[in-house]
Amino acid sequence: MRLLVRTWNLFHGNADPPRRNGYLRRMVELVTADGPDVVCLQEVPVWALPLIDDWSGMRRFDAVTRAPLWPGPLSTWVTRMHQGFFRSGLAGQANAILVAPAHAATDLGHERVSDARRERRVVHAVRIAGSPGVTVGNLHLSNDFVEPRVPCAEAVRAASFVAEAAMPDDVVVLAGDFNVGDPGLDGYTGPLEGIDHVLTRGADGMTVAVWPRERREQNGIVLSDHPIVEAQLEVVEP
């Protein structure tokens, strides 16, 4: 079995450099247009979660990392007045795993990986049925470039959660915004370019590519300040 797995930090639906308008639907349609198997998204505005299924044509599993400041549509309305300024401060944010309809998938839940003194960061896992199965963990770790040990410690907690959630023979994938170049995870493979990674344990082969900046440019607007990272996984049945 071959699986195409992508990860993208959506930057709350904004562009690089940030603008008043939002481009979230364009982003979701871009990253899912050619039918990937799995897409891991970070910094998704909470209001957008119910819309992503239709925009992507994929099945959505999500974990809210920051609730909206105000309930109902008010936070969304204010945020849309200037998305580059408000970002997730009012509308909240979430992570989401999108799975192609052809795959049977199960939500394995989520867990906080940051300590209580810091912004809430979680890892969220989904299992794709198969022989072997594939368990995918999606994460967005703390942004602390002064103390890289902070996101590294969170990566270890995330890997432990996903490993415990997976079946013993599963291929395990950890994808997302690690906010560190090398998280130092034993047993995981994958090139460590930038801070957005797709790492695997147990795959029979993997090829990773980073989308060039121009591939996420539309009408002169560069979508998000993060690249899309994708991995082609080879999973061989025993």
N, C-alpha and C positions, 0 to 999 in steps of 0.2 A: 504494500500500500504506500502510495505517495501522498504526503500532506503538504499543502502550502500554508504556512503560518506567517501572519504579519503582525507587527506592533506599531502603534502610532499614538503619540501624545498630541491630542487635538488642540492644545493651547486654548481651551474654552471656546473653540470655534473661531479663533481670530487668525490674523495674518502676521507675516514678518516683513516689515515692521507692523506693530499693532495699528488697527484702524477702528473707526467708529462702528462700522457694519460688522455683522457676523457671517460666517461662511460654512456653518456646520453641516448643512445638508450637502453642499458641494463636496466637503471632505469625506463624508460617509460614502457618498456615491462613488467618489474617486477610488477609495481604498478597497471597495468591494466590487467594482465594475466587472472585473474579469473572473469572478467566481472563485475566490480563495476558499480554502477549507475552514480556516480559523482566523479571526482578526481580534487582536487585543487592543482596546482603546483606553486611554487615560485622559483625565481632565475633561470629562463629558458633563456639560451642564445638566442638572437633574431634570429640568423641564423637558429635555430632549429625549429622555429614555423611552417613553412610549412611542416616539416617532421613528426610532432607529430601525425597527423591524421592517417598516414599509420602505424606508429609504434604502435599506441594504438588501432586502429579500432574504435575510438570514435570521436565524433564531438567536435572540438576545438573552444573555445572563448578566446580571449587573450587581454591583455592590456600591452603595452610597458611602462616600468618604466624608462628605460635609453636607449637612442638611441645609436647605434654603433658609435664609434669615427670617423671611416672612412666608407663611403658608399661602397656597393658592397662586394665582397668576401675577400678583403684585410684584414680587421679586423679579420675575421674568420680564415684565413690562419695563421696570426701571433699568434693568441690566441692558436691555436692547436699545435704550436711549444712547448708550455709548459702551459697546462691549469691550473696547480696548482699555477703558478705565475701570469699569466695575468688575469684569471677569467673573470669578466665582464668589466674590465677597457677599453677594446678595442671593444669587440663584443656586448656590451650592455646586457640588461637583461629585462625579461618580466615575468608576471604572466599569468597563463592559467587555464581555467576551462574546463575539458573534461566531456562530457555527453554521456551516452550510446545511440546508435542509436534508441533504442525503445522509447525514451522519446522525445516529442516535446518540444523544448527549444527556448527561446528568449533572445538575448543579451540586457541587461538593461543599458549598458554603464559603465563608470568608473569615479572616481573623486579623485583628490589629497587630502590626509588627513594630510600630513606633512606641516609644515609652510615653508615659502620661504627661511629661513636660513639653512634648512637641506636638505639632500638628498631626492629626489622626491620619495614619497611613495603613493601608490594608493590602493583604494578598487574597485573591479570589481564585477558586479552582473549579474547573469543569472537566468531566471525564467523557471521552469519546469511546464508545463501545467498539471492541474489535478483539482480535487474537494476534498479538497482544493489544490491549487498549492503550489509549494515549491520554494522559492526564496533563492538562494545561493550566499553569498558574499565571495569572496576570497581576502585575504589581506596579506601584508607583512609590518609590522610596523617598526618604527625606532629602531635601536639597541642602547639603552641608559640605561645601567644597573645602572649608577650613579644616573640618574634622571628618575625613572620609571613612573613619572607623564607624561613624554613625550609620550611613547607608549600608556599609558592609555587614554590620551586626543585624540590621533589619533583613538583609538578603539571606543570612543564615536562618533567621526565624521563618522567613517565607519558604525557604527550601524545606525546612523541617515540617511545616504545615502541609505542604503539597505532597511530600513523601509519605506522610502518615495518611493522607486522604486517598492516595493512589492504591491500586491493587498491586500485589507483590511483583508481578511481571510486567507492569505497565512501562511504556516509554514515558518519560517525564519531560515536560517543556516548561521553562520559566521565561516569560517574556514581559517586556515593559520598559518603563523609565526607571533605571537603577540609580540614576544621579551619581554614578561613580564609574570610572573606566573599567576597573577590574574588581568585582565583588569578592573574589577569592573563594569561590564555591568548589569544594572538592567533588570530583566525579562528574562535573558538568563540562561540556565542550561547546565551543563556538567562538568566533572571532570577537575581540573586544575593541571595537572601534566606536568612539564616542561614548555616550552614556545610555543609549537605547539598545537593548540586546535581545536576542533570541538564543537561549542556551538550552542544551538538551542533555539528557542522561538516558542511555540505553538505545538510542537510534542506531540503525545500521549504516546510515550515511546522512550527511547534511551539507547543503550548500547555502551560504548566507550572502545576501546582497543588500546594499543600502541604496535607496532611490536617490538619484542625483537631484539637486535643487530644482532644476528646470522641469522635472517630471511632475512636481506638485505646484507648478506655476500655471495660473489660468488668467488670461487677459491682463497680464502684467502683475498679478497679485500672487505672492507666494503664500500658500496655505500652511499655517502653523509655523512655529519656530523650531520644530523638530523634524528630522527626516523619517520616512517610512523605512522600517527594516523588515526584511522578509527572509524566510528560511524554507527551503525545500527539504523535507525529511523523507528518508527511506525507512519504512517500517516493514520488516519481513516477518511473515507468519512462521512459527516454528514447525 
